Amino acid sequence: MYCYLCRNEYREKPITGYFCIQCKRLQDLLNIYGERVYNVCEEVLVRTEKQQDKKLHTELKKEIEKKEYALRSKIDKTK
């Protein structure tokens, strides 16, 4: 029987348990740290739209710089 949370792994205790080992660990962390777990997930794992835009611009800038460098290298080789 599969875990009720991730639905990918088998339950640790098929008859009495609901979660696999990893999801059981998440449940334990939620019981210990409560709201802090949610805050960490939101701040670290989930990106806001502003953060997504910044990441997109950063990655595009890197790609443009690589292409410009490649073009300059081609031009230098032809001289």
DSSP file (Angstrom, degrees, kcal/mol; ACC not computed):
  #  RESIDUE AA STRUCTURE BP1 BP2  ACC     N-H-->O    O-->H-N    N-H-->O    O-->H-N    TCO  KAPPA ALPHA  PHI   PSI    X-CA   Y-CA   Z-CA
    1    1 A M              0   0    0      0, 0.0    10,-2.8     0, 0.0     2,-0.1   0.000 360.0 360.0 360.0 140.9    0.0    0.0    0.0
    2    2 A Y  B     -A   10   0A   0      8,-0.3     8,-0.2     1,-0.1     2,-0.0  -0.444 360.0 -92.6 -87.4 155.8    1.3    3.4   -0.9
    3    3 A C     >  -     0   0    0      6,-2.8     4,-0.6    -2,-0.1    16,-0.2  -0.329  27.0-136.3 -60.4 140.0    2.0    6.4    1.3
    4    4 A Y  T  4 S+     0   0    0     14,-2.8    15,-0.1     2,-0.1    -1,-0.1   0.717  98.4  43.0 -73.5 -20.6   -0.9    8.8    1.7
    5    5 A L  T  4 S+     0   0    0     13,-0.3    -1,-0.1     1,-0.0    14,-0.1   0.944 129.0  16.7 -91.3 -61.5    1.3   11.9    1.3
    6    6 A C  T  4 S-     0   0    0      3,-0.1    -2,-0.1     1,-0.0    13,-0.1   0.766  79.7-153.7 -86.5 -25.3    3.8   11.2   -1.6
    7    7 A R  S  < S+     0   0    0     -4,-0.6    -3,-0.1     2,-0.2    -5,-0.1   0.702  74.3  87.2  59.3  22.6    1.9    8.3   -3.1
    8    8 A N  S    S+     0   0    0      1,-0.1     2,-0.2     2,-0.1    -1,-0.1   0.684  78.7  53.4-114.7 -34.8    5.2    7.0   -4.5
    9    9 A E  S    S-     0   0    0      1,-0.1    -6,-2.8    -6,-0.0     2,-0.2  -0.646  86.6-102.1-105.9 159.1    6.7    4.8   -1.8
   10   10 A Y  B     -A    2   0A   0     -8,-0.2    11,-0.3    -2,-0.2    -8,-0.3  -0.507  47.0 -96.8 -76.3 148.6    5.2    2.0    0.2
   11   11 A R        -     0   0    0    -10,-2.8     9,-0.3    -2,-0.2    -1,-0.1  -0.305  22.2-129.7 -64.8 148.2    4.0    2.7    3.7
   12   12 A E  S    S+     0   0    0      7,-2.4     8,-0.1     1,-0.3    -1,-0.1   0.925 105.5  20.6 -64.0 -45.3    6.3    1.9    6.5
   13   13 A K  S  > S-     0   0    0      6,-0.4     4,-3.2     1,-0.1    -1,-0.3  -0.863  77.8-163.2-125.6  94.3    3.6    0.0    8.4
   14   14 A P  T  4 S+     0   0    0      0, 0.0    -1,-0.1     0, 0.0    -2,-0.1   0.759  84.7  37.6 -53.5 -32.2    1.0   -1.0    5.8
   15   15 A I  T  4 S+     0   0    0      1,-0.1    -2,-0.0    -4,-0.1    -4,-0.0   0.910 132.5  19.4 -90.0 -44.0   -1.8   -1.9    8.3
   16   16 A T  T  4 S+     0   0    0     -4,-0.0     2,-0.2     2,-0.0    -1,-0.1   0.667 112.4  72.1-102.3 -18.3   -1.4    0.8   11.0
   17   17 A G     <  -     0   0    0     -4,-3.2    -6,-0.1     1,-0.1     3,-0.0  -0.623  50.0-165.7-103.5 160.0    0.7    3.5    9.3
   18   18 A Y        +     0   0    0     -2,-0.2   -14,-2.8     2,-0.1   -13,-0.3   0.612  67.8  59.1-109.9 -20.1   -0.2    6.0    6.6
   19   19 A F  S    S-     0   0    0    -16,-0.2    -7,-2.4   -15,-0.1    -6,-0.4  -0.769  72.1-120.7-120.6 156.0    3.2    7.3    5.6
   20   20 A C     >  -     0   0    0     -9,-0.3     4,-2.3    -2,-0.3     5,-0.2  -0.233  50.3 -90.2 -75.8 178.0    6.5    6.0    4.1
   21   21 A I  H  > S+     0   0    0    -11,-0.3     4,-1.7     1,-0.2     5,-0.1   0.914 126.1  46.3 -61.5 -45.0    9.7    6.5    6.1
   22   22 A Q  H  > S+     0   0    0      1,-0.2     4,-1.7     2,-0.2    -1,-0.2   0.909 114.5  46.0 -67.1 -42.4   10.5    9.9    4.5
   23   23 A C  H  > S+     0   0    0      1,-0.2     4,-2.2     2,-0.2    -1,-0.2   0.839 108.8  56.3 -71.0 -31.5    7.0   11.3    4.9
   24   24 A K  H  X S+     0   0    0     -4,-2.3     4,-2.3     2,-0.2    -1,-0.2   0.890 105.4  52.8 -62.9 -38.8    6.8   10.1    8.5
   25   25 A R  H  X S+     0   0    0     -4,-1.7     4,-2.4     2,-0.2    -2,-0.2   0.900 107.7  50.8 -63.1 -41.1   10.0   12.1    9.1
   26   26 A L  H  X S+     0   0    0     -4,-1.7     4,-2.4     2,-0.2    -2,-0.2   0.908 108.9  51.4 -61.9 -41.6    8.2   15.2    7.7
   27   27 A Q  H  X S+     0   0    0     -4,-2.2     4,-2.1     1,-0.2    -2,-0.2   0.914 109.6  50.0 -61.2 -43.0    5.3   14.6   10.0
   28   28 A D  H  X S+     0   0    0     -4,-2.3     4,-2.0     1,-0.2    -2,-0.2   0.913 110.2  50.1 -62.2 -43.0    7.7   14.3   12.9
   29   29 A L  H  X>S+     0   0    0     -4,-2.4     4,-3.2     1,-0.2     5,-0.5   0.890 109.5  51.4 -63.4 -39.2    9.3   17.6   12.0
   30   30 A L  H  X5S+     0   0    0     -4,-2.4     4,-1.6     1,-0.2    -1,-0.2   0.889 110.2  49.3 -64.0 -38.8    6.0   19.3   11.7
   31   31 A N  H  <5S+     0   0    0     -4,-2.1    -1,-0.2    -5,-0.2    -2,-0.2   0.856 118.3  39.6 -68.1 -34.0    5.0   18.1   15.1
   32   32 A I  H  <5S+     0   0    0     -4,-2.0    -2,-0.2    -5,-0.2    -3,-0.2   0.941 131.6  21.7 -80.2 -50.1    8.3   19.3   16.6
   33   33 A Y  H ><5S+     0   0    0     -4,-3.2     3,-1.7     1,-0.2    -3,-0.2   0.597  82.7 179.3-101.5 -13.2    8.8   22.7   14.8
   34   34 A G  T >X< +     0   0    0     -4,-1.6     3,-1.3    -5,-0.5     4,-0.8  -0.223  69.3  12.6  56.4-124.0    5.2   23.5   13.7
   35   35 A E  H 3> S+     0   0    0      1,-0.3     4,-2.2     2,-0.2    -1,-0.3   0.753 118.1  70.5 -60.3 -28.1    4.8   26.7   11.8
   36   36 A R  H <> S+     0   0    0     -3,-1.7     4,-2.6     1,-0.2    -1,-0.3   0.856  93.2  56.8 -61.1 -35.5    8.6   27.1   11.3
   37   37 A V  H <> S+     0   0    0     -3,-1.3     4,-2.2     2,-0.2    -1,-0.2   0.918 108.2  47.1 -62.1 -43.7    8.6   24.2    8.8
   38   38 A Y  H  X S+     0   0    0     -4,-0.8     4,-2.5     2,-0.2    -2,-0.2   0.915 111.8  50.7 -63.8 -42.9    6.0   26.0    6.6
   39   39 A N  H  X S+     0   0    0     -4,-2.2     4,-2.7     1,-0.2     5,-0.2   0.917 110.3  48.9 -62.1 -43.8    8.0   29.2    6.8
   40   40 A V  H  X>S+     0   0    0     -4,-2.6     4,-2.6     1,-0.2     5,-0.6   0.920 111.3  50.2 -62.9 -43.8   11.2   27.5    5.8
   41   41 A C  I  X>S+     0   0    0     -4,-2.2     4,-1.6     1,-0.2     5,-1.5   0.923 114.2  44.5 -60.4 -44.8    9.5   25.8    2.8
   42   42 A E  I  <5S+     0   0    0     -4,-2.5     4,-0.2     3,-0.2    -2,-0.2   0.911 119.0  41.2 -67.0 -42.9    7.9   29.0    1.6
   43   43 A E  I  <5S+     0   0    0     -4,-2.7    -2,-0.2    -5,-0.2    -1,-0.2   0.822 128.3  27.3 -77.1 -31.4   11.1   31.1    2.0
   44   44 A V  I  <5S+     0   0    0     -4,-2.6    -3,-0.2    -5,-0.2    -2,-0.2   0.863 130.4  28.4-100.3 -44.0   13.6   28.6    0.7
   45   45 A L  I  <<S+     0   0    0     -4,-1.6     2,-0.5    -5,-0.6    -3,-0.2   0.807 108.6  65.0 -94.2 -31.9   11.8   26.3   -1.7
   46   46 A V      < -     0   0    0     -5,-1.5     2,-0.4    -4,-0.2    -1,-0.1  -0.817  69.8-150.9-100.5 128.8    9.0   28.4   -3.1
   47   47 A R        -     0   0    0     -2,-0.5     2,-0.1     4,-0.0    -4,-0.1  -0.790  10.4-133.0 -99.2 139.0    9.9   31.5   -5.2
   48   48 A T     >  -     0   0    0     -2,-0.4     4,-2.4    -5,-0.1     5,-0.2  -0.311  33.2-101.9 -76.3 170.6    7.8   34.6   -5.4
   49   49 A E  H  > S+     0   0    0      1,-0.2     4,-2.5     2,-0.2     5,-0.2   0.889 124.6  52.4 -62.5 -38.5    7.0   36.1   -8.8
   50   50 A K  H  > S+     0   0    0      1,-0.2     4,-2.3     2,-0.2    -1,-0.2   0.915 110.4  47.6 -63.6 -42.9    9.6   38.8   -8.2
   51   51 A Q  H  > S+     0   0    0      2,-0.2     4,-2.4     1,-0.2    -2,-0.2   0.874 110.6  52.4 -66.1 -36.8   12.2   36.2   -7.4
   52   52 A Q  H  X S+     0   0    0     -4,-2.4     4,-2.6     2,-0.2    -2,-0.2   0.924 109.6  48.7 -64.3 -44.1   11.3   34.2  -10.5
   53   53 A D  H  X S+     0   0    0     -4,-2.5     4,-2.6     2,-0.2    -2,-0.2   0.914 111.6  49.3 -61.9 -43.2   11.7   37.3  -12.7
   54   54 A K  H  X S+     0   0    0     -4,-2.3     4,-2.4     2,-0.2    -1,-0.2   0.919 111.8  48.5 -62.7 -43.3   15.1   38.0  -11.1
   55   55 A K  H  X S+     0   0    0     -4,-2.4     4,-2.6     2,-0.2    -2,-0.2   0.914 111.3  50.6 -62.4 -43.3   16.2   34.4  -11.7
   56   56 A L  H  X S+     0   0    0     -4,-2.6     4,-2.6     1,-0.2    -2,-0.2   0.931 111.8  46.8 -60.4 -47.5   15.0   34.5  -15.3
   57   57 A H  H  X S+     0   0    0     -4,-2.6     4,-2.5     1,-0.2    -1,-0.2   0.889 112.0  51.3 -63.3 -39.5   16.9   37.8  -16.0
   58   58 A T  H  X S+     0   0    0     -4,-2.4     4,-2.1    -5,-0.2    -2,-0.2   0.934 112.5  45.1 -63.1 -46.1   20.1   36.4  -14.3
   59   59 A E  H  X S+     0   0    0     -4,-2.6     4,-2.2     2,-0.2    -2,-0.2   0.899 113.6  49.7 -66.4 -40.4   20.0   33.3  -16.4
   60   60 A L  H  X S+     0   0    0     -4,-2.6     4,-2.6    -5,-0.2    -1,-0.2   0.901 109.1  52.7 -64.0 -40.3   19.3   35.2  -19.6
   61   61 A K  H  X S+     0   0    0     -4,-2.5     4,-2.4     1,-0.2    -2,-0.2   0.914 109.0  49.6 -61.5 -42.8   22.1   37.6  -18.9
   62   62 A K  H  X S+     0   0    0     -4,-2.1     4,-2.1     2,-0.2    -1,-0.2   0.918 111.5  49.0 -61.1 -43.4   24.5   34.6  -18.4
   63   63 A E  H  X S+     0   0    0     -4,-2.2     4,-2.1     2,-0.2    -2,-0.2   0.911 111.2  49.1 -64.6 -42.7   23.3   33.1  -21.7
   64   64 A I  H  X S+     0   0    0     -4,-2.6     4,-2.7     1,-0.2     5,-0.2   0.915 110.2  51.6 -62.9 -43.1   23.8   36.4  -23.6
   65   65 A E  H  X S+     0   0    0     -4,-2.4     4,-2.3     1,-0.2    -1,-0.2   0.893 109.2  50.5 -62.2 -39.5   27.3   36.8  -22.2
   66   66 A K  H  X S+     0   0    0     -4,-2.1     4,-2.4     2,-0.2    -1,-0.2   0.914 111.9  47.2 -63.6 -43.0   28.2   33.3  -23.3
   67   67 A K  H  X S+     0   0    0     -4,-2.1     4,-2.5     2,-0.2    -2,-0.2   0.899 111.5  50.4 -66.8 -40.7   27.0   34.0  -26.8
   68   68 A E  H  X S+     0   0    0     -4,-2.7     4,-2.5     2,-0.2    -1,-0.2   0.907 111.1  49.3 -62.9 -40.6   28.8   37.3  -27.0
   69   69 A Y  H  X S+     0   0    0     -4,-2.3     4,-2.4     2,-0.2    -2,-0.2   0.917 110.4  50.3 -63.7 -42.9   32.0   35.7  -25.8
   70   70 A A  H  X S+     0   0    0     -4,-2.4     4,-2.1     1,-0.2    -2,-0.2   0.904 111.3  48.8 -63.1 -40.8   31.6   33.0  -28.5
   71   71 A L  H  X S+     0   0    0     -4,-2.5     4,-2.4     2,-0.2    -2,-0.2   0.917 111.2  49.3 -64.8 -43.2   31.0   35.6  -31.2
   72   72 A R  H  X S+     0   0    0     -4,-2.5     4,-2.5     1,-0.2    -2,-0.2   0.892 110.3  51.5 -62.7 -38.7   34.1   37.6  -30.1
   73   73 A S  H  X S+     0   0    0     -4,-2.4     4,-1.9     2,-0.2    -1,-0.2   0.896 109.7  49.5 -65.1 -40.4   36.1   34.4  -30.1
   74   74 A K  H  X S+     0   0    0     -4,-2.1     4,-1.5     2,-0.2    -2,-0.2   0.915 112.0  47.9 -63.4 -43.7   35.0   33.6  -33.6
   75   75 A I  H  X S+     0   0    0     -4,-2.4     4,-0.8     1,-0.2     3,-0.2   0.914 110.9  51.1 -65.1 -42.6   35.8   37.1  -34.8
   76   76 A D  H >< S+     0   0    0     -4,-2.5     3,-0.5     1,-0.2    -1,-0.2   0.871 108.7  52.2 -63.3 -36.7   39.3   36.9  -33.2
   77   77 A K  H 3< S+     0   0    0     -4,-1.9    -1,-0.2     1,-0.2    -2,-0.2   0.816 105.4  54.8 -70.0 -30.6   40.0   33.6  -34.8
   78   78 A T  H 3<        0   0    0     -4,-1.5    -1,-0.2     1,-0.2    -2,-0.2   0.677 360.0 360.0 -78.2 -15.9   39.2   34.9  -38.3
   79   79 A K    <<        0   0    0     -4,-0.8    -1,-0.2    -3,-0.5    -2,-0.2   0.473 360.0 360.0 -77.5 360.0   41.6   37.8  -38.1
